[in-house]
Amino acid sequence: MQLTTERIRKKFKNNFDLCNFSINIARNMILSGHQATLGQLLVAIEERADEARS
């Protein structure tokens, strides 16, 4: 699956919300000891954004 920031951006009201959401997910991944690539982080952001909207 090819992710673009535009596809993810549509799920948030503005870029600040997207940025804060992304920082929190990345912080949680680091604190839990997981190493992730940018692609893995984008997938996690998209999945959790869908969960947050539900």
VMD Tcl script that builds the backbone (N, CA, C; Angstrom):
set m [mol new atoms 162]
animate dup $m
set s [atomselect $m all]
$s set {name element resname resid chain x y z} {
  {N N MET 1 A 0.855 -1.184 0.000}
  {CA C MET 1 A 0.000 0.000 0.000}
  {C C MET 1 A 0.892 1.236 0.000}
  {N N GLN 2 A 0.689 2.088 -0.942}
  {CA C GLN 2 A 1.463 3.320 -1.048}
  {C C GLN 2 A 0.717 4.442 -0.333}
  {N N LEU 3 A 1.329 4.975 0.712}
  {CA C LEU 3 A 0.683 6.055 1.455}
  {C C LEU 3 A 1.259 7.395 1.037}
  {N N THR 4 A 0.404 8.377 0.991}
  {CA C THR 4 A 0.868 9.740 0.758}
  {C C THR 4 A 0.398 10.589 1.908}
  {N N THR 5 A 1.090 11.689 2.140}
  {CA C THR 5 A 0.670 12.569 3.224}
  {C C THR 5 A -0.689 13.196 2.920}
  {N N GLU 6 A -1.022 13.375 1.649}
  {CA C GLU 6 A -2.332 13.936 1.306}
  {C C GLU 6 A -3.454 13.029 1.774}
  {N N ARG 7 A -3.271 11.746 1.596}
  {CA C ARG 7 A -4.298 10.781 2.008}
  {C C ARG 7 A -4.499 10.830 3.533}
  {N N ILE 8 A -3.418 10.934 4.258}
  {CA C ILE 8 A -3.507 11.012 5.720}
  {C C ILE 8 A -4.019 12.379 6.141}
  {N N ARG 9 A -3.554 13.420 5.451}
  {CA C ARG 9 A -3.937 14.785 5.804}
  {C C ARG 9 A -5.452 14.993 5.766}
  {N N LYS 10 A -6.140 14.306 4.896}
  {CA C LYS 10 A -7.592 14.460 4.763}
  {C C LYS 10 A -8.340 14.013 6.014}
  {N N LYS 11 A -7.682 13.247 6.872}
  {CA C LYS 11 A -8.336 12.716 8.061}
  {C C LYS 11 A -8.274 13.674 9.249}
  {N N PHE 12 A -7.618 14.807 9.079}
  {CA C PHE 12 A -7.451 15.762 10.164}
  {C C PHE 12 A -7.953 17.134 9.741}
  {N N LYS 13 A -8.396 17.914 10.741}
  {CA C LYS 13 A -8.909 19.246 10.456}
  {C C LYS 13 A -7.826 20.171 9.919}
  {N N ASN 14 A -6.624 20.037 10.475}
  {CA C ASN 14 A -5.523 20.888 10.028}
  {C C ASN 14 A -4.192 20.182 10.257}
  {N N ASN 15 A -3.126 20.781 9.749}
  {CA C ASN 15 A -1.806 20.165 9.840}
  {C C ASN 15 A -1.299 20.089 11.277}
  {N N PHE 16 A -1.721 21.003 12.135}
  {CA C PHE 16 A -1.285 20.971 13.527}
  {C C PHE 16 A -1.844 19.738 14.241}
  {N N ASP 17 A -3.098 19.417 13.974}
  {CA C ASP 17 A -3.686 18.204 14.558}
  {C C ASP 17 A -2.951 16.955 14.074}
  {N N LEU 18 A -2.652 16.924 12.791}
  {CA C LEU 18 A -1.909 15.796 12.223}
  {C C LEU 18 A -0.530 15.685 12.855}
  {N N CYS 19 A 0.147 16.797 13.001}
  {CA C CYS 19 A 1.493 16.804 13.579}
  {C C CYS 19 A 1.475 16.324 15.029}
  {N N ASN 20 A 0.576 16.854 15.832}
  {CA C ASN 20 A 0.488 16.439 17.238}
  {C C ASN 20 A 0.135 14.958 17.359}
  {N N PHE 21 A -0.782 14.495 16.554}
  {CA C PHE 21 A -1.176 13.087 16.547}
  {C C PHE 21 A 0.021 12.203 16.185}
  {N N SER 22 A 0.760 12.618 15.158}
  {CA C SER 22 A 1.924 11.860 14.701}
  {C C SER 22 A 3.026 11.819 15.752}
  {N N ILE 23 A 3.272 12.938 16.406}
  {CA C ILE 23 A 4.291 12.994 17.452}
  {C C ILE 23 A 3.928 12.053 18.590}
  {N N ASN 24 A 2.673 12.038 18.981}
  {CA C ASN 24 A 2.245 11.154 20.070}
  {C C ASN 24 A 2.415 9.683 19.703}
  {N N ILE 25 A 2.080 9.326 18.483}
  {CA C ILE 25 A 2.246 7.935 18.059}
  {C C ILE 25 A 3.728 7.566 18.029}
  {N N ALA 26 A 4.557 8.439 17.466}
  {CA C ALA 26 A 5.997 8.164 17.409}
  {C C ALA 26 A 6.575 8.065 18.821}
  {N N ARG 27 A 6.165 8.955 19.703}
  {CA C ARG 27 A 6.647 8.926 21.090}
  {C C ARG 27 A 6.270 7.605 21.760}
  {N N ASN 28 A 5.036 7.175 21.570}
  {CA C ASN 28 A 4.604 5.904 22.162}
  {C C ASN 28 A 5.379 4.723 21.602}
  {N N MET 29 A 5.676 4.748 20.313}
  {CA C MET 29 A 6.460 3.665 19.707}
  {C C MET 29 A 7.867 3.629 20.314}
  {N N ILE 30 A 8.476 4.780 20.472}
  {CA C ILE 30 A 9.830 4.849 21.028}
  {C C ILE 30 A 9.833 4.398 22.483}
  {N N LEU 31 A 8.872 4.883 23.264}
  {CA C LEU 31 A 8.816 4.520 24.682}
  {C C LEU 31 A 8.559 3.036 24.890}
  {N N SER 32 A 7.864 2.416 23.953}
  {CA C SER 32 A 7.589 0.985 24.075}
  {C C SER 32 A 8.741 0.133 23.546}
  {N N GLY 33 A 9.787 0.786 23.033}
  {CA C GLY 33 A 10.964 0.066 22.583}
  {C C GLY 33 A 10.920 -0.406 21.145}
  {N N HIS 34 A 9.930 0.038 20.387}
  {CA C HIS 34 A 9.820 -0.375 18.979}
  {C C HIS 34 A 10.627 0.557 18.084}
  {N N GLN 35 A 11.332 -0.035 17.162}
  {CA C GLN 35 A 11.997 0.741 16.125}
  {C C GLN 35 A 11.115 0.655 14.885}
  {N N ALA 36 A 10.913 1.786 14.240}
  {CA C ALA 36 A 10.026 1.794 13.082}
  {C C ALA 36 A 10.623 2.647 11.975}
  {N N THR 37 A 10.335 2.256 10.761}
  {CA C THR 37 A 10.712 3.072 9.612}
  {C C THR 37 A 9.630 4.131 9.411}
  {N N LEU 38 A 9.913 5.086 8.554}
  {CA C LEU 38 A 8.925 6.119 8.263}
  {C C LEU 38 A 7.663 5.495 7.675}
  {N N GLY 39 A 7.831 4.510 6.819}
  {CA C GLY 39 A 6.672 3.829 6.226}
  {C C GLY 39 A 5.805 3.168 7.274}
  {N N GLN 40 A 6.434 2.506 8.245}
  {CA C GLN 40 A 5.690 1.861 9.330}
  {C C GLN 40 A 4.972 2.904 10.187}
  {N N LEU 41 A 5.625 4.043 10.404}
  {CA C LEU 41 A 4.999 5.112 11.177}
  {C C LEU 41 A 3.775 5.666 10.444}
  {N N LEU 42 A 3.888 5.850 9.141}
  {CA C LEU 42 A 2.750 6.348 8.361}
  {C C LEU 42 A 1.575 5.378 8.399}
  {N N VAL 43 A 1.864 4.087 8.316}
  {CA C VAL 43 A 0.799 3.082 8.395}
  {C C VAL 43 A 0.124 3.159 9.766}
  {N N ALA 44 A 0.918 3.266 10.824}
  {CA C ALA 44 A 0.363 3.353 12.182}
  {C C ALA 44 A -0.492 4.602 12.338}
  {N N ILE 45 A -0.046 5.720 11.788}
  {CA C ILE 45 A -0.811 6.970 11.878}
  {C C ILE 45 A -2.150 6.806 11.173}
  {N N GLU 46 A -2.125 6.233 9.974}
  {CA C GLU 46 A -3.378 6.066 9.229}
  {C C GLU 46 A -4.335 5.128 9.954}
  {N N GLU 47 A -3.834 4.017 10.461}
  {CA C GLU 47 A -4.696 3.062 11.168}
  {C C GLU 47 A -5.303 3.680 12.417}
  {N N ARG 48 A -4.488 4.351 13.187}
  {CA C ARG 48 A -4.984 4.936 14.441}
  {C C ARG 48 A -5.875 6.134 14.200}
  {N N ALA 49 A -5.653 6.846 13.107}
  {CA C ALA 49 A -6.536 7.960 12.770}
  {C C ALA 49 A -7.922 7.440 12.450}
  {N N ASP 50 A -7.987 6.309 11.748}
  {CA C ASP 50 A -9.283 5.687 11.458}
  {C C ASP 50 A -9.968 5.244 12.747}
  {N N GLU 51 A -9.210 4.680 13.672}
  {CA C GLU 51 A -9.776 4.251 14.960}
  {C C GLU 51 A -10.266 5.446 15.774}
  {N N ALA 52 A -9.514 6.531 15.747}
  {CA C ALA 52 A -9.870 7.722 16.522}
  {C C ALA 52 A -11.142 8.377 15.998}
  {N N ARG 53 A -11.370 8.274 14.703}
  {CA C ARG 53 A -12.564 8.886 14.101}
  {C C ARG 53 A -13.805 8.056 14.335}
  {N N SER 54 A -13.638 6.766 14.610}
  {CA C SER 54 A -14.795 5.869 14.780}
  {C C SER 54 A -15.470 6.073 16.109}
}
mol reanalyze $m
mol bondsrecalc $m
mol representation Tube
mol addrep $m
